[in-house]
Amino acid sequence: MPALRLFGRKWLAASDDLVFPCVFEICFRIVWLGLISCVTSTYWNVTEECGEDAVPVRIYLVGTIVLISVNILLLVILVNRSAQGSITEVHKRRLVAPLLVIKILLILPETGLNVLGTMWAFCGTFESIVLFNWVVFALIIFGLAIVFDPLGSAKYKNGRDTNDNGPTESAIHRKVSKLWFRRFRWAFCCLRRDEFGHEAFTQVASLLSALFRGTDLVPSDIVAGCVLLRVRQKRETREMRRIRMLNDDGPRYSTDITRVFATSPAWMTIKNARHFLRFALAAYGWPMVCYLNCCTGPYRLIPKMTCCACFRRKPQIIIDDNCCLCHLAGVRYTSRLRSEDVLHASFKNHVFELPFCIMADHSTKSIVIAIRGSLSMRDVFTDLVANAERFDAPGMPPDSSAHRGMVAGVDCMLKRLREGNILERICATYPEYTLVLTGHSLGAGVSILLAAKLRSRFPDLRVYAFATPAGLLSREAARCTESFAFTIGVGDDFVMRLGVDSIENLRTSVIETIRACKLPKWRIMLNGFGYALFGVPSRDLETTWHDVTEITKKAAQSPLLSGERPIQTVATAEGGLLSSEISLRRFAKTRLYTGGRILHIVRRKKTELEKKSNSGGPTYEMRWATAEDFTELKVMPRMLLDHLPDNVFKTLTTILEDQKTHNGSVLSLQEI
């Protein structure tokens, strides 16, 4: 950091990114030097048999040894210079650029020697050496291609946003958006045939362009910033916990289910949530069965499959399943329902079009609509079309906004349901049954929005949503969903905190945290990966700050911002520190929140007495949370694991079992 500038252009690497690559190349070239030295000493006299070509062969061998030695010496100097100073102390690494130019220019004589060696082929004796040299040359070219920045030309270097209409109106933004669009069209060519594929590519390209526009960050800076941010957030959490204990203040979690649900509607229970989560899992089809049963998944599906269904008359209720109806088999296995209880299932998956199932649950007298969460790249693009769009539904505030991709998903699903009056026919068959919608992640968000659309026709409907994304609804609209939607979030689930606004706040926090750190990047990465992979204590990282209290006071001095006017930080209602200048050019003009009444479940920390006696106690504790509690995206070890649907199911199961065990209840698990 900032991005390295060579040959009049910017590259996707910084002057402090060369430590580990150069160390790797040093080791590689030392081995290479030893091998070619052995070959030279062994076959030096044999080269005389090449006749007139003996001199060029010897020139090649000696020249290769000399070039390798020079490269090793240059690499050692590069490692030393690149390791100097913190991420923002660029002046201490001012010699890296000229040294790297010399290193790159040495490719020319190496190429010449490789060509020379290839032409003579050394009487068939040294072909392996020539091949080895070409492999090394190819690796160097590949490395240069990786760090090549298509927009790194000097003509973009001083580009600034002079348009006051926001970040999506500047010339540089349009160029970056077009670049991302071309990448998507090439990498995800199969999505181009989708009806909304072009629109999704355009929207996601615009989002990615806006996120880090105006900064001089390279990919390694973001990784190092996330490592530092994790350490900083851990320390801040520890301090906040200590202050709350002293003041007897802060969120109060409880292990007593009866106490927590004392004021909630009768249908909002852990037992019901666990029951309907099974249907949300079933919507994932056969992949979920194989994921939960890695070795025996196919064996478990076989009894539920219909062999060679493509040669039989398929049921009209099943759309876009494969030949053996494997998805339907997965739905039946996970939901534990009979085949006739699956009333309708659509496994068609396109951009903005999600698979879903409609099932009859006779045990609770419910018609269950289970909507699948993210499982394919099409779903990922639906997730990433995350800007706010007007959302109209009966009973919602007039100026409500919602996640654009999910709104489009709801429109596609409503169109599908209207085609054959599916819901009307099913409800006529089961008039005494209650309509229940459920889903996980993307499916949870779509379930809440779909319920808002259907509520005027089905006023008693209910929603059980799990790991609902944060950027779903505007605040007043989210409050309206609390009466019919029950949202459950576990631990540090990152999706419940993931929205355009929280990502932009994370970007600002990363920049501020990097600026406040005094460690060189190579030590940050080494300590960070040691901490993440092997549990190495993070004490080295925790003592690296210049002065955390000044993280935001000197943000305007940070070289991480390129071409930006001085930044002033202000405190927001959520207690975060945001740049007013960055706020003015935010991608999202409307902040979106998660929907439903939110139950947050966290793992309980054992008391000292429990640790000493090695005794148990309730594993989890919970509380009713607000949407504002999930506006900050935190870098946590379990941020991904806590989002997985099987982990949510295990958590709810453990809570019920603990409540039964530790309360000494005589009720069975099914009666809790």
Protein Blocks (a to p, Z undefined) as FASTA:
>chain_A
ZZddeehiacfbdfklmmmmmmmmmmmmmmmmmmmmmmmmmmmmmmmmnommmmmmmmmm
mmmmmmmmmmmmmmmmmmmmmmgocfklmmlmmmmmmmmmmmmmmmmmmmmmmmmmmmnn
nnolmmmmmmmmmmmmmmmmmmmmmmpcfklcfklmmgccfbfnbjklcfklmmmmmmmm
mmmmmmmmmlmmpmklmmmmmmmmmmmmmmmgoiacdfklmmmmmmmmmmmmmmmmmmmm
mmmmmnopajdddfbfklmmmmgcfklcfklmmmmmmmmmmmnommlmmmmmmmlmmmmm
mmmpcehklmpccdfkbghiafkommmmmmmmmnopafklmmbdcfbdcehiacdddddd
fknopacddddddfbfklmmmmmmmcccddddehiafkbccdfklmmmmmmmmmmmmmno
mmmmmmmmmmmbccddddehjlmmmmmmmmmmmmmmmmmbccddehiafklbcfklmmmm
mmmpccddehjafklmgcfklmmmmmmmmmmmmmmpcbdfklmmmmmmmmmmnopafklm
mmmcfblmlmmmmmmmpckbghiacddddddfkopacdfklmmmgfblbdcddedjdddd
ddddddfklmmnopacdfbdcddddfklmmbccddfklmmmmpmklmmmmmmmmmmmmmm
mnopabdfklZZ
